[in-house]
Amino acid sequence: MGEIHDLHCTKCGYGIKANTGIGMLYSPENVFKDKQFLLDLVDDTKIADQTMDLLTKGYEINEDYGHAIYACPNDFYLFDKFYFQLKGSSKFEPQYPCPYCQTTLKRLTFAKGSPRATRLRFVKEPEKYWHCPKCGNDELNEMAFGNWD
């Protein structure tokens, strides 16, 4: 079951309402055998085409896939994108460009913040934390939380 996070900067209110995880319809057979389903998730024909091509070449789907929170490492705007990884002779994962500066977005994970606040850190750069693109603050309030299916 997926989660819905409604996150807002503790100082200026900038935020995102993001879905994370997967729902019941997100079996590998549904996501990676039906190009249209995958295209709806990634919203990028090139990514969907490349994924389908690699799967026909024997690449395997990593079990860790689903909606995730991403940020631009330059301007720190937040986005909700679909994450997955394929393994074969090399690894493949979708590369999403920032719509503002074209830098490749990076996936975030939740990190401990102060009491009643959370922080986000970059998955592949654990020492780097997200900070608000509007005011520079690095803590978020979870205004609402829920599950989706």
FENCOR-V160260 format. One record per helix or strand of 3 or more residues. SS is the DSSP state (hx for helix, st for strand). FROM is the first residue (numbers start at 0). TO is the last residue. If there is no record, write none. Layout:
ss->SS from->FROM to->TO
ss->SS from->FROM to->TO
//
This chain:
ss->st from->1 to->8
ss->st from->14 to->20
ss->hx from->27 to->32
ss->hx from->34 to->41
ss->hx from->44 to->55
ss->st from->65 to->71
ss->st from->77 to->82
ss->st from->84 to->86
ss->st from->90 to->92
ss->st from->103 to->111
ss->st from->117 to->121
ss->st from->124 to->128
ss->st from->139 to->147
//
